[in-house]
Amino acid sequence: FASKPAPRAPRPFALFCASSFLQLSLEHAGLFPSYDLLLLYSRANPQDGLHQILEHFLDNAKLSSNYFITDCEEMLKVAAVIDELPLGLQEKYLFCISPVDMNDDISSQGLVQFAQTYAKKGIVHLREIFTPGTLQVPRTPTALQELESIHKVLELYVWLSFRLEDAFPDRELAASQKAICSMLIEEFLQQYGWQKTKSKRLPNRANSSLLAQRLRRKL
């Protein structure tokens, strides 16, 4: 029989942090349109897509001077792209709040393909656009940027897999490849980063990654 250890008394530092935090006074707070709010708004405008609903909501939201609507520019960009897909409002909202960089071609193409495949098949296998073992240490700044974009796509897949587990079943594979991306990026910085200060050009690498090639070919 093992007795339970007695609970430890709170540490003074923790109490100090908590009491200090509670004493903070916030003058302004940002609000982000939640799914529940947009759902209510959509019921009054059933003919509108998510992009229109979000635009109308942002234009007509009335807040007191203590609140403001947070930046929804990225969300609007995603909504404009996926609004035509046969997805429910909740699914579209999920893709809209996902960690995608719409200013990055490969990242945005990855999101679109994930959404299209999900809408068509209901399941998205990572191997459809990515073959493990093809990642290599970049040798040019351009190749480095592409590898960083691939990292974003893999991160997006992992994020979606936690919210649509059955539809994105390859979380472990995506996570392991994302970790490899990070190591390859770090290796590039260790090997070639110092050359930037000497303005030396790195050797060119003509081969683009398989993931980037497939995304560009499919979209």
WOHUFEN-V269044 format. One line per field, one symbol per residue. psi: psi as a letter, one per 20 degrees, with the letter a starting at -180 (. if undefined). Layout:
BEGIN
psi: ???
END
This chain:
BEGIN
psi: ppqpqppqqqqhgghggghhghiqpphqpppporggghgghhhimiiqrhggggggghhipoqriiqqprpkggghgghhgjhiqmqrghgggghhjqmqoiioggghhggghggghghghipophihjpoqiiprpqiqhghghhhhghggghhgggghhihmghhmilggggghhghggghhghhghhhihhihhjkqpqqqohpqqhggghghhh.
END
